[in-house]
Amino acid sequence: MADDVTDRDLLVERLAGQAWIDDPFAGFVDPDGARAASPVWPDARWAECAITGRLETAERDVWEVRLTRDDLAVPVAVVFDATAEDARARLYYDKEAFHSTEPRRPVIAPDGRPLPVLVQRYRDAVRAADAPALAALVHPDAVIIGPPGRIDGVGFVEAITRAPAVGSPGVPLEICTVTSVGTRYAAEFISWRRPPHAGIGVYEFVDDLLVAARLYEGPVRR
């Protein structure tokens, strides 16, 4: 690969090679449709395009991307899915960055596969708002980054397990796919809030403790 190939070049080339792209604004479209309608197409509108992480397997590649211009920085997760007959990509990001208040609709169904043990423990604890189970799984100094911003492990456990003003604690989380490399997992999910919404979380564990998570979703409602 030439030394002057940039992250932007790699991302544009990969996206352009897909048969279909599912984008929160553009919908389910071909690459030309995504280029025209997606606010995160990595063209010259963005001053910087950096690939900040990759999880790559035979079935699925998950690229984490950061797009920056002026005072706007948008984290994006791109799932390149090789499990269908044609190449497909799914884009996840917080629509509120572009002044939308509508949650992202669910985009895929659960694939029915057993979850890795750590992912299942996380899902079960989050669903049940089980504070002891979640505290035993999440490192106190974990770095959790999502639409509300950055929070540590202690704050995350508290946010998940405390009762909100309306509704019940916990998150009605359903895992759709898991892409794993070692103890790093990218999990596409549906949160069955009202209305339900889709997202993806990238989770990193060390010694069976969650030390980092980046959540690509939004807007989020209870």
DRENZA-522051 format. One record per residue: x, y, z of N, C-alpha, C in turn; residue in three letters; residue number from 1. Coordinates in steps of 0.001 Angstrom, whole numbers, plus 500000, padded with zeros to 6 digits. Each point is the difference from the previous one (the first is absolute). Layout:
BEGIN
      n.u      n.v      n.w     ca.u     ca.v     ca.w      c.u      c.v      c.w   residu   num
        X        Y        Z        X        Y        Z        X        Y        Z      ALA   NUM
...
% end
This chain:
BEGIN
      n.u      n.v      n.w     ca.u     ca.v     ca.w      c.u      c.v      c.w   residu   num
   500843   498807   500000   499157   501193   500000   500880   501245   500000      MET     1
   499667   500980   499202   500801   501210   499915   499967   500754   501319      ALA     2
   501125   500633   500336   500097   500714   501266   499068   501195   500058      ASP     3
   499623   500541   498837   499180   501204   499995   498499   499703   499984      ASP     4
   499604   498732   500158   498578   499664   500091   499507   500374   501390      VAL     5
   498988   500830   500061   499506   500507   501273   498842   499155   500521      THR     6
   499647   500230   501266   498822   499338   500564   498755   500362   499203      ASP     7
   499916   501237   499558   498854   500416   499190   499934   499172   498707      ARG     8
   501139   499825   499346   500047   499215   498770   499515   498569   500246      ASP     9
   500497   499404   501088   499623   498624   500318   498504   499882   500253      LEU    10
   499444   500943   500741   498587   499938   500344   499117   500229   498780      LEU    11
   500324   501005   499193   499208   500270   498802   500037   498805   499057      VAL    12
   501186   499422   499809   500111   498850   499113   499167   498828   500505      GLU    13
   500058   499761   501301   499249   498869   500557   498499   500245   499898      ARG    14
   499557   501200   500318   498575   500308   499906   499509   499924   498553      LEU    15
   500799   500505   499075   499595   499994   498593   499894   498594   499440      ALA    16
   500662   499031   500636   499953   498625   499534   498837   499188   500542      GLY    17
   499146   500618   500806   498846   499289   500555   498835   500000   499010      GLN    18
   499196   498956   500068   498772   499995   499196   498938   500883   500650      ALA    19
   499976   499980   501349   498981   500754   500733   500629   500593   501248      TRP    20
   499497   501158   500399   500431   500667   501223   498749   500428   500757      ILE    21
   499955   499679   501298   498876   500408   500846   500480   501149   500882      ASP    22
   499442   501177   499756   500405   501223   500691   498808   500578   500752      ASP    23
   500194   500576   501198   498870   500526   500773   499155   501042   499273      PRO    24
   500596   500794   499124   499241   501008   499254   499639   499514   498597      PHE    25
   500959   499406   499303   499768   499629   498598   499107   498779   499867      ALA    26
   499988   499132   501027   499269   498748   499909   500847   498918   499352      GLY    27
   499331   499039   499379   500659   498856   499367   500197   500327   498527      PHE    28
   501224   500397   499645   500259   500545   498670   501301   499434   499445      VAL    29
   500234   500239   498707   501282   499632   499413   501033   501074   500345      ASP    30
   501268   499783   499708   501012   500992   500381   499737   501399   499456      PRO    31
   499475   500103   498781   499704   501330   499461   498922   500690   500831      ASP    32
   499009   499216   500448   498956   500569   500849   500539   500443   501342      GLY    33
   500911   499216   500564   500612   500383   501272   500874   501235   499833      ALA    34
   500743   500052   498902   500853   501160   499744   499160   501274   499918      ARG    35
   498807   499897   499430   499148   501171   499822   499260   500397   501275      ALA    36
   499623   499017   500827   499070   500298   501090   500566   499832   501404      ALA    37
   501125   499317   500143   500538   499796   501348   500851   501189   500426      SER    38
   499761   500540   501193   500827   501121   500461   501400   499576   500419      PRO    39
   500254   498689   500092   501330   499558   500423   500795   499367   498858      VAL    40
   499558   500193   498757   500840   499507   498904   501349   500720   500096      TRP    41
   501108   499258   499988   501306   500603   500329   500647   500746   498838      PRO    42
   499308   501018   499511   500527   500769   498877   500642   501284   500516      ASP    43
   500158   500978   499118   500725   501220   500348   499249   500887   500986      ALA    44
   498744   499668   500298   499293   500759   501032   500675   499861   501361      ARG    45
   500760   498910   500168   500662   499725   501271   501480   500302   499878      TRP    46
   500494   500813   500912   501415   500372   499957   500884   498803   500312      ALA    47
   499538   499145   500915   500778   498834   500389   499111   498764   500035      GLU    48
   500581   498882   499614   499340   498698   500068   501036   499011   500520      CYS    49
   499779   499481   501197   500968   499098   500618   499321   498692   500388      ALA    50
   500587   498896   499607   499550   498689   500467   500652   499766   501356      ILE    51
   499188   499925   501049   500527   499939   501364   500018   498591   500578      THR    52
   499367   499060   499338   500003   498621   500487   499437   499063   498952      GLY    53
   500434   498738   500085   499496   498974   499073   499847   498683   500745      ARG    54
   498896   499332   499723   499783   498598   500372   499662   499275   498707      LEU    55
   500832   499070   499582   499828   499402   498684   499992   498480   500103      GLU    56
   498953   499396   499436   499842   498548   499983   499565   499583   498600      THR    57
   499866   498702   499797   499569   499510   498695   498558   500410   499696      ALA    58
   499178   500165   501028   498599   500329   499791   499726   501493   499939      GLU    59
   500746   500761   500818   499658   501404   500169   501240   500802   500360      ARG    60
   500121   501176   499427   501006   500969   500427   499281   501188   500624      ASP    61
   500471   500428   501148   499452   501180   500660   501109   501041   500096      VAL    62
   499798   501121   499330   500956   501103   500038   499405   501137   500823      TRP    63
   500788   500516   500916   499617   501199   500737   500697   501192   499341      GLU    64
   499233   501046   499777   500475   501143   499224   499656   501286   500750      VAL    65
   500874   500978   499880   499712   501329   500549   500106   501021   498872      ARG    66
   498883   500704   499767   499938   501049   498985   500000   501355   500701      LEU    67
   500799   500924   499487   500156   501293   500667   499963   501135   498988      THR    68
   499283   501071   500365   500052   501250   499243   499651   501138   500958      ARG    69
   500683   501092   499880   499769   501164   500867   499901   499540   501454      ASP    70
   498846   500242   500632   499850   499593   501400   499125   498757   500148      ASP    71
   499791   499248   498914   499164   498807   500036   500853   498755   499811      LEU    72
   499871   499062   500930   500662   498706   499890   498937   498919   500162      ALA    73
   499927   499089   499052   498953   498979   499993   500645   498614   499982      VAL    74
   499845   499210   501074   500447   498612   499964   499007   499154   499208      PRO    75
   500526   499141   499157   499173   499139   499137   500530   498578   500088      VAL    76
   499102   499033   500088   500377   498593   499874   499438   499470   498689      ALA    77
   500854   499325   499248   499597   499436   498718   500157   498486   500073      VAL    78
   498914   499290   499747   500015   498544   499979   499973   499543   498553      VAL    79
   501080   499365   499561   500053   499407   498668   499637   498527   500153      PHE    80
   498823   499638   499512   499424   498679   500251   500183   499101   498781      ASP    81
   500689   498891   500201   500245   499057   498906   499134   498756   500106      ALA    82
   498968   500040   500854   499195   498802   500208   498851   499876   499007      THR    83
   499694   501059   499268   498924   499951   499005   500583   499647   498630      ALA    84
   499130   499839   499025   500456   499666   498652   500746   501160   499352      GLU    85
   499656   501224   500400   500684   501166   499452   500629   500797   501145      ASP    86
   500993   500797   499685   500721   500765   501015   499115   501126   500527      ALA    87
   499917   500093   501327   499143   501009   500617   500739   500687   501139      ARG    88
   499683   501266   500195   500577   500752   501115   498875   500660   500786      ALA    89
   500191   500074   501327   499069   500706   500862   500767   501092   500737      ARG    90
   499452   501207   499982   500627   501130   500657   499231   500336   501274      LEU    91
   500736   500248   501064   499409   500372   501279   500658   501280   500503      TYR    92
   499179   500975   500398   500495   501232   500612   498819   500711   500640      TYR    93
   500303   501022   500775   498963   500736   500721   499382   501041   499072      ASP    94
   498734   499809   499659   499327   500927   499095   499843   501395   500602      LYS    95
   500099   500100   501320   499879   501313   500626   501122   500940   499574      GLU    96
   501122   499438   499559   501084   500844   499487   499538   500820   498802      ALA    97
   498931   499536   499340   499465   500686   498823   498575   500485   500268      PHE    98
   499712   500249   501278   498763   500666   500436   498741   499175   499747      HIS    99
   500131   498680   500036   498821   499137   499883   499618   499494   501382      SER   100
   498719   499978   500283   499506   499490   501282   499380   498618   499872      THR   101
   500055   499413   498805   499372   498713   499766   501000   498859   500208      GLU   102
   499710   499066   500912   500897   498858   500198   500143   499161   498727      PRO   103
   501123   499330   499889   500257   499117   498860   499140   498749   500123      ARG   104
   499317   499665   498952   499175   498794   500013   500883   498758   500105      ARG   105
   499484   498879   500538   500752   498742   499917   500275   499635   498545      PRO   106
   501193   499485   499737   500386   499743   498618   500222   498530   499689      VAL   107
   500319   499190   501015   500173   498569   499773   499389   499240   501164      ILE   108
   499671   498742   499743   499458   499130   501034   501133   499229   500676      ALA   109
   499783   499504   501210   501008   499159   500640   500317   498776   499157      PRO   110
   501286   499631   499935   500375   498857   499166   499805   498661   500703      ASP   111
   499617   500024   501273   499665   498776   500705   501178   499215   500546      GLY   112
   501201   500497   499865   501168   499268   500482   500201   500217   501499      ARG   113
   500563   499004   500686   500328   500202   501420   500987   501149   500162      PRO   114
   499826   500773   501056   500880   501130   500244   501265   499558   500725      LEU   115
   501130   500660   499739   501175   499770   500830   499667   500265   501464      PRO   116
   500661   499296   500891   499656   500048   501425   500011   501423   500542      VAL   117
   501031   500760   499703   500094   501349   500552   498915   500912   499447      LEU   118
   499671   499842   498728   498940   500804   499405   498652   499634   500608      VAL   119
   499777   498706   500246   498739   499588   500618   499879   500536   501418      GLN   120
   501089   499946   500764   499961   500555   501355   499671   501485   499976      ARG   121
   500623   500708   499084   499739   501432   499869   498537   500251   499637      TYR   122
   499514   499293   498975   498613   500188   499579   499035   499717   501138      ARG   123
   500200   498897   500697   499073   499617   501074   500009   501018   501134      ASP   124
   501185   500492   500361   500089   500968   501098   499362   501329   499616      ALA   125
   500205   500422   498736   499420   501258   499536   498487   499890   499907      VAL   126
   499518   498890   499495   498553   499789   499907   499332   500066   501368      ARG   127
   500611   499314   500973   499390   499862   501315   500297   501169   500924      ALA   128
   500841   500941   499550   500473   501075   500880   500573   499407   501278      ALA   129
   500769   498928   499834   500582   499260   501125   501303   500685   500404      ASP   130
   499925   500863   501007   501159   500803   500392   501179   499147   500464      ALA   131
   499801   498991   500848   501155   499189   500404   500650   499262   498825      PRO   132
   499188   499441   499103   500550   499271   498858   500740   500942   499063      ALA   133
   499443   501180   499789   500636   500947   499087   501285   500556   500615      LEU   134
   499969   500282   501295   501195   500509   500675   501112   498964   500006      ALA   135
   499636   498719   500029   501009   498934   499972   500580   499799   498607      ALA   136
   499341   500545   498987   500426   499810   498618   500712   501214   499421      LEU   137
   499669   501196   500492   500518   501250   499443   501090   500555   500913      VAL   138
   501175   500219   499460   501087   500579   500779   499605   501409   500447      HIS   139
   500282   500381   501251   499609   501339   500460   500566   501130   499148      PRO   140
   501178   499782   499420   500629   501032   499176   499774   499789   498507      ASP   141
   499055   499135   499655   499696   499776   498580   499633   501313   499323      ALA   142
   500325   500094   498721   499660   501189   499225   498835   499640   499081      VAL   143
   498839   500570   500284   498786   499735   499222   499661   501278   499239      ILE   144
   499911   499894   498678   499721   501167   499166   498765   499719   499151      ILE   145
   499023   500881   500109   498777   499854   499215   499394   501358   499739      GLY   146
   498763   500046   499499   499368   501284   499698   500003   501006   501150      PRO   147
   499823   499566   501279   500036   501010   501077   501392   500543   500285      PRO   148
   501029   499363   499465   501364   500419   500282   500811   498882   500626      GLY   149
   501013   500380   500758   500923   499041   500612   499664   499838   501477      ARG   150
   500063   498745   500458   499683   499698   501389   500893   498847   500457      ILE   151
   500289   499942   501290   500819   498883   500478   499112   498828   500392      ASP   152
   500630   498896   500419   499242   498790   500293   499011   500173   501129      GLY   153
   500399   500716   501038   499101   500220   501138   498768   500787   499552      VAL   154
   500229   501056   499244   498884   500808   499527   499096   499230   499047      GLY   155
   500593   499121   499199   499211   499198   499065   499073   499051   500744      PHE   156
   500524   499311   501006   499168   499080   500784   498853   500758   500655      VAL   157
   500301   501159   500525   498953   500799   500640   498948   500440   498989      GLU   158
   500435   500432   498820   499061   500481   498990   499071   498884   499521      ALA   159
   500524   498780   499872   499193   498881   499516   499026   499512   501061      ILE   160
   500395   500033   501263   499222   499320   501042   499107   500922   500816      THR   161
   500157   501314   499874   499111   500878   500771   498666   500135   499275      ARG   162
   498938   500194   500753   498672   500137   499414   499850   501385   499380      ALA   163
   499588   500094   498738   499783   501306   499368   498695   500620   500482      PRO   164
   499798   501245   499614   498763   500679   500389   498782   499300   499410      ALA   165
   500154   499454   498793   498921   499273   499330   500547   498655   499559      VAL   166
   499266   498929   500282   500440   498677   499570   500764   499281   501097      GLY   167
   500726   498985   499622   500721   499161   500949   501486   500033   499690      SER   168
   500845   499626   500974   501441   499990   499731   500375   498888   499029      PRO   169
   501244   500043   499558   500464   498991   499054   499690   500387   498570      GLY   170
   500495   499175   499087   499793   500222   498567   499481   498692   499394      VAL   171
   498858   500023   499311   499463   498789   499364   500805   499647   498747      PRO   172
   501199   499455   500230   500993   499817   498953   499876   498623   499351      LEU   173
   499996   499974   498674   500034   498744   499248   501184   500046   499046      GLU   174
   500881   499003   500103   501189   499942   499161   499648   499322   498679      ILE   175
   500393   500623   498896   499684   499459   498670   501184   499241   499405      CYS   176
   501182   500595   500007   501202   499329   499510   501149   500323   500948      THR   177
   500973   499106   500039   501227   500250   500746   501184   499694   499095      VAL   178
   500892   500949   499871   501258   499824   499271   501106   500061   501041      THR   179
   500785   498940   500121   500961   499939   501098   501394   499659   499506      SER   180
   500976   500641   500630   501415   499692   499819   500609   499983   501400      VAL   181
   500370   498823   500471   500491   499889   501371   498916   500400   500984      GLY   182
   500304   500945   500866   499016   500483   500975   499493   501397   499628      THR   183
   499999   500283   498702   499362   501213   499479   498772   499571   499203      ARG   184
   498904   500677   500243   498736   499617   499388   499296   501233   499444      TYR   185
   499463   499855   498798   499095   501004   499447   498622   499356   499916      ALA   186
   499042   500575   500692   498662   499412   500083   498968   500964   499427      ALA   187
   499391   499622   498888   498859   500748   499479   498785   499628   500844      GLU   188
   499198   500997   500338   498913   499735   500939   498741   500775   499635      PHE   189
   498909   499569   500636   498754   500760   500020   499706   500314   501458      ILE   190
   499736   501256   500290   499502   500392   501309   498493   500171   499867      SER   191
   499259   499133   500696   498549   499997   499847   499340   501036   500899      TRP   192
   500525   501215   499933   499317   501117   500632   498835   500413   499110      ARG   193
   499327   501073   500398   498901   500510   499178   500401   501363   499465      ARG   194
   500248   500131   498706   500038   498925   499013   501312   499229   500066      PRO   195
   500011   498772   499501   501249   499227   499981   501009   500632   499055      PRO   196
   501267   499755   500276   501022   500547   499118   501158   499026   499859      HIS   197
   500758   500177   498920   501145   499150   499704   501288   500707   500384      ALA   198
   501025   499208   500260   501316   500550   500289   501032   498897   499967      GLY   199
   501229   500380   500277   501078   499031   500136   500899   500463   501141      ILE   200
   500479   499043   500774   500965   500279   501047   501274   499226   499744      GLY   201
   501134   500632   500222   501295   499333   499907   500555   499916   501415      VAL   202
   500223   498775   500473   500327   499743   501398   501366   499329   500105      TYR   203
   500800   500460   500946   501323   499425   500219   500105   499518   501444      GLU   204
   500408   498740   500155   500120   499385   501320   501453   499644   500278      PHE   205
   500404   500154   501244   501304   499554   500484   499758   499264   501314      VAL   206
   500477   498760   500080   499799   499179   501202   498523   499938   500376      ASP   207
   499150   499816   498993   498552   499854   500170   499309   501263   500516      ASP   208
   500667   501146   499914   499399   501265   500395   499898   500914   498783      LEU   209
   498859   500653   499868   499827   500974   498928   500845   501235   500314      LEU   210
   500932   500323   499111   500876   501152   500233   499712   501144   499039      VAL   211
   499303   499735   498920   499671   501057   499044   498778   499590   499196      ALA   212
   499159   500970   499707   498843   499772   499130   499706   501273   499237      ALA   213
   499695   499838   498724   499618   501132   499167   498657   499655   499353      ARG   214
   499009   500830   500228   498633   499728   499565   499616   500968   498885      LEU   215
   499584   499411   498886   499610   500783   498827   498497   499827   499815      TYR   216
   499254   500995   500387   498542   499939   499945   499471   501422   500189      GLU   217
   498709   500146   499897   499403   501275   500351   499160   500590   498869      GLY   218
   499062   500874   500399   499686   500398   501370   499487   498837   500853      PRO   219
   500134   500153   501311   499604   498962   500953   498892   500555   500887      VAL   220
   498910   499265   500068   498890   500392   500891   499704   498867   500949      ARG   221
   499431   500332   501132   499511   498972   500916   498513   499805   499777      ARG   222
% end
